[in-house]
Amino acid sequence: MDSPVAADSSDFYLDQPVLHHGRRATFLSMRRGAAIIRYWGDSHAHSVPLETLSRMRMTGPGGSRRPPAATDEPITRER
């Protein structure tokens, strides 16, 4: 199991799926007291306050280990 990134981010681990204002993201690191995340489907990292993140429930319906579908993600890729 990975170790936490920083003392104040003890609930978050590198590459952990998280939610930021209901949008799926990946926790990357901590920098100057802010969480660095990357939204799913986005290639840019964003700095957000740590308290705005929540852990994503990784158990879907029927006990599967897949994250639940998000309403903010496109169903198909844009060309």
Buried (B, 14 or more C-beta within 10 A) or exposed (E): EEEBBEEEBEEBBEEBBBBBEEBBBBBBBBEEEBBBBBBBBEEEBBBBEBEEBEEBEEEEEEEEEEBEEEEEEEEEEEE
